[in-house]
Amino acid sequence: MAAAANGPIVVVTGGNRGIGFEISRQLAARGARVVLTARKTTAGEAAIEKLTKEKLAAEFHALDVTDGKSIAELRDFLKDRFEHLDVLINNAGIIAKGENDALKVDLATVRATLETNTLGPLHLAQELAPLLKRSKSGRIINMSSGMGELSDNSGGHAAYRLSKTALNGVTATLAAELRGTVAVNSVCPGWVRTDMGGPHANLDVADGADTAVWLAMDAPQKLTAKFVRERKVIPW
């Protein structure tokens, strides 16, 4: 299926595997013009090839969310290619090898996790907001986690938890500053069977992608500054 000429333009970071790939696949099937990004060109191109075999259209652009130059190159590409952007899905994320409890985790691990999971999405929003404001229904979707909930935090994996809690803070702040122009929400995809989630997770990847796709394509524009799971608002 080819992307519709007037389909929404959607950037998916970390789109080469797992939830990001499934989000890209579902969006392409809905006629969105998907720009799938990944840090490694070979991985990104392989993901595009998989979509092509399913007769789904998307295009790849290299992106390292921790590299300002890489983000600027994506911004310039989108500006030249489309002149605007409808949806930014900040999906790229890591669980670092040095993860540990809060009293034990090395601060270098915390900093590296924050760079990818929190500051990357913030920097992308800063650079792409002018293009999103040109959309009739601009949206930013930050892929967070229930592990970042303040209302139900059980400890462990401290760097990851802190990065997702901080990402929710980024969501709330951006939503306030962009209210009336760009809707900004966080998503908890649930525990999903991916390389990151592991084989014992209770959700398949299609379920994990569903809410992000709904927010990108179907949710009311007035829904903003919320934390969403299974298409329903949950506590921060």
C-alpha positions in Angstrom: 0.0 0.0 0.0 1.4 3.4 -1.0 1.3 6.3 1.4 -1.6 8.6 0.7 -0.5 11.8 -1.0 -2.4 13.8 1.7 -1.7 11.4 4.6 -0.2 12.8 7.7 3.6 13.2 7.8 4.9 11.2 10.8 8.4 10.9 12.2 9.1 7.8 14.3 12.4 7.7 16.2 13.9 4.3 16.9 11.6 2.8 14.2 13.8 0.0 13.1 12.6 -2.6 15.6 10.2 -3.5 18.4 7.4 -1.0 19.2 8.8 1.6 16.9 8.8 -0.6 13.9 5.2 -1.8 14.6 4.1 1.8 15.0 5.7 2.6 11.6 4.0 -0.5 10.1 0.5 0.4 11.4 0.8 4.0 10.4 2.0 3.1 6.9 -0.9 0.7 6.6 -3.2 3.6 7.5 -1.8 5.8 4.7 0.5 8.0 6.8 3.7 9.2 5.2 6.2 7.7 7.6 9.7 8.8 8.1 11.3 6.0 10.0 14.5 6.9 11.8 17.2 4.8 13.4 20.8 5.4 14.6 22.3 2.7 12.4 21.7 3.1 8.6 21.8 -0.6 8.0 19.1 -1.3 10.6 16.9 1.5 9.2 17.2 0.3 5.6 16.5 -3.3 6.7 13.3 -2.1 8.4 12.2 -0.2 5.2 12.9 -3.4 3.2 10.6 -5.4 5.6 7.8 -2.8 5.1 8.3 -2.9 1.3 7.8 -6.7 1.3 4.4 -6.0 3.0 3.7 -3.5 0.2 3.9 -0.6 2.7 5.6 2.7 2.0 7.9 4.5 4.3 11.3 6.3 4.0 14.3 6.1 6.2 16.4 9.0 7.6 19.4 8.4 9.9 19.0 9.9 13.4 21.0 9.8 16.6 18.8 11.5 19.1 21.8 12.4 21.3 23.5 14.2 18.5 22.5 17.8 17.8 24.0 17.8 14.3 21.9 14.7 13.4 18.8 16.3 14.7 19.4 19.4 12.7 19.9 17.3 9.6 16.6 15.7 10.1 14.9 19.1 10.7 16.4 20.4 7.4 15.4 17.3 5.5 11.7 17.6 6.7 11.7 21.3 5.9 12.9 20.8 2.4 10.9 17.6 1.7 7.5 18.4 3.2 7.7 22.0 4.6 5.8 20.9 7.7 5.4 17.9 10.1 2.2 16.5 11.5 3.3 14.1 14.1 6.6 13.4 16.0 6.7 10.1 17.9 9.6 10.0 20.3 10.0 6.3 20.6 13.8 5.8 20.7 14.9 4.7 24.1 17.4 2.6 26.0 17.8 0.5 29.1 21.6 0.8 29.8 23.7 -2.2 30.8 24.7 -0.5 34.0 21.1 -0.4 35.4 20.7 -0.8 39.1 18.8 0.3 42.2 18.8 4.0 42.9 21.4 3.7 45.7 23.8 1.7 43.5 23.4 2.9 40.0 26.4 4.7 38.5 25.7 8.3 37.7 27.3 7.9 34.2 24.5 5.3 33.5 21.9 7.8 34.6 23.3 10.5 32.4 23.5 8.3 29.4 20.0 7.1 29.9 18.7 10.7 30.3 20.5 11.8 27.1 18.6 9.3 25.0 15.3 8.9 26.8 14.6 12.4 28.0 16.9 15.1 26.4 16.7 13.6 22.9 12.9 14.0 22.8 13.2 17.5 24.2 15.8 18.5 21.7 13.7 17.1 18.8 10.7 19.0 20.0 12.7 22.2 20.1 13.9 21.8 16.6 10.7 20.4 15.0 8.1 22.6 16.8 8.2 25.2 14.0 7.3 22.5 11.5 4.7 21.0 13.8 3.0 24.4 14.2 2.5 24.5 10.4 0.3 21.4 10.7 -3.5 21.7 11.1 -3.2 19.0 13.8 0.3 18.9 15.1 1.1 16.2 17.7 4.0 15.1 19.8 3.8 11.6 21.3 6.4 10.6 23.9 6.8 6.9 24.5 7.1 6.7 28.2 6.5 3.8 30.6 4.5 2.8 33.6 7.9 2.6 35.3 8.0 6.4 35.2 4.7 6.8 37.1 5.1 8.8 40.3 1.8 7.5 41.6 2.9 3.8 41.4 6.7 3.5 41.6 8.2 0.2 42.8 11.9 1.0 42.5 14.6 -0.7 40.6 16.0 0.1 37.2 16.6 3.6 38.6 18.1 5.3 35.5 15.3 4.1 33.3 12.6 5.0 35.7 14.0 8.5 36.3 14.4 9.1 32.6 10.7 8.2 31.9 9.5 10.3 34.9 11.5 13.2 33.5 10.1 12.5 30.0 6.6 12.9 31.5 7.7 16.2 32.9 8.9 17.2 29.4 5.5 16.2 28.0 3.6 18.4 30.6 5.8 21.4 30.0 5.7 21.2 26.2 1.9 20.7 26.3 1.5 23.9 28.4 3.8 25.9 26.1 2.3 24.5 22.8 -1.4 24.5 23.9 -3.7 25.5 21.1 -1.1 24.6 18.4 0.4 21.2 19.1 -1.0 18.4 21.2 1.6 16.7 23.4 1.0 13.4 25.3 2.9 10.6 26.9 2.2 6.9 26.3 2.6 3.9 28.4 2.6 1.0 25.9 2.5 -1.6 28.7 4.8 -4.6 29.1 5.5 -5.7 25.5 7.3 -8.7 24.1 10.3 -7.0 22.4 14.1 -7.1 22.8 13.8 -4.6 25.6 10.6 -6.0 27.2 11.8 -9.7 27.0 9.9 -12.9 26.1 7.7 -13.1 29.2 5.9 -9.7 28.7 2.1 -10.0 28.6 1.5 -7.9 25.5 2.4 -8.4 21.8 4.0 -5.6 19.8 0.7 -4.8 18.0 -0.9 -4.0 21.4 2.0 -2.0 22.5 1.9 0.2 19.4 -1.9 0.7 19.4 -2.2 3.8 21.6 0.6 5.7 19.9 -1.1 5.1 16.5 -4.4 6.1 17.9 -2.9 9.4 19.3 -1.3 10.0 15.9 -4.3 9.4 13.7 -7.6 9.4 15.6 -7.5 11.0 19.0 -9.1 14.4 19.4 -6.7 17.3 19.0 -8.0 18.7 22.4 -6.5 15.7 24.2 -3.2 17.1 25.4 -1.0 17.1 28.5 -2.0 13.5 29.4 -0.5 10.2 30.2 -2.3 7.5 28.2 -2.4 3.7 28.2 -4.8 1.5 26.2 -6.3 4.8 24.9 -7.3 5.9 28.4 -5.8 8.6 30.5 -3.9 7.3 33.6 -2.3 9.1 36.6 1.2 10.6 36.2 
